[in-house]
Amino acid sequence: MRYVSLVALPLLMVSASPVLAKGCIRGAAAGAVGGHFVGKGHAVMGAMAGCAVAHHHYSKKAKKAAAAQ
């Protein structure tokens, strides 16, 4: 039951608002590889964390570029 809630909650959050996923795929791939090497079952959590971190990085970068213009 806990696994279902761990999957359902992020999906509900994503579907609630539009998301700009710039950098998410690259971060998810890197996080999944890192999580895979940490241990069994950590690839999915690594992918989620990698997506969040990369999205945050590109979001900051876009805000900085918009402020510079």
C-alpha positions as CSV (number, residue, x, y, z in Angstrom):
1,M,0.0,0.0,0.0
2,R,2.9,2.4,0.8
3,Y,4.3,1.8,-2.7
4,V,1.0,2.9,-4.3
5,S,0.9,6.1,-2.3
6,L,4.6,6.9,-3.2
7,V,3.7,6.6,-6.9
8,A,0.3,8.2,-6.8
9,L,1.2,11.4,-4.9
10,P,3.8,12.7,-7.4
11,L,1.5,11.8,-10.3
12,L,-1.3,13.8,-8.8
13,M,1.0,16.7,-8.1
14,V,2.2,16.7,-11.7
15,S,-1.3,16.5,-13.2
16,A,-2.6,19.3,-11.0
17,S,-0.5,22.0,-12.8
18,P,1.4,22.4,-16.0
19,V,5.1,21.7,-15.7
20,L,8.0,22.9,-17.7
21,A,10.2,19.9,-17.7
22,K,13.4,21.5,-19.0
23,G,16.3,19.4,-17.8
24,C,14.1,16.8,-16.2
25,I,15.0,14.0,-18.6
26,R,18.7,14.6,-18.3
27,G,18.5,14.8,-14.5
28,A,16.3,11.7,-14.3
29,A,18.7,9.7,-16.4
30,A,21.7,10.7,-14.2
31,G,19.8,10.1,-11.0
32,A,18.6,6.7,-12.1
33,V,22.2,5.6,-12.9
34,G,23.4,6.9,-9.6
35,G,20.6,5.2,-7.7
36,H,21.2,2.0,-9.6
37,F,24.8,1.9,-8.3
38,V,23.7,2.8,-4.7
39,G,21.5,-0.3,-4.4
40,K,18.6,-2.3,-5.5
41,G,15.4,-0.3,-6.0
42,H,17.0,3.1,-5.6
43,A,17.0,3.9,-9.4
44,V,13.4,5.2,-9.3
45,M,14.1,7.4,-6.3
46,G,17.3,8.6,-7.9
47,A,15.4,9.5,-11.1
48,M,12.8,11.5,-9.2
49,A,15.5,13.4,-7.2
50,G,17.6,13.9,-10.4
51,C,14.6,15.3,-12.2
52,A,13.8,17.7,-9.4
53,V,17.3,18.9,-9.0
54,A,17.9,19.4,-12.8
55,H,14.6,21.2,-13.2
56,H,15.5,23.5,-10.3
57,H,18.9,24.2,-11.9
58,Y,17.4,25.1,-15.3
59,S,14.7,27.2,-13.7
60,K,17.2,29.3,-11.8
61,K,19.3,29.6,-15.0
62,A,16.2,30.8,-17.0
63,K,15.3,33.4,-14.3
64,K,18.8,34.7,-14.3
65,A,18.8,35.0,-18.1
66,A,15.5,36.8,-18.0
67,A,16.7,39.2,-15.5
68,A,19.8,39.9,-17.5
69,Q,17.7,41.0,-20.5
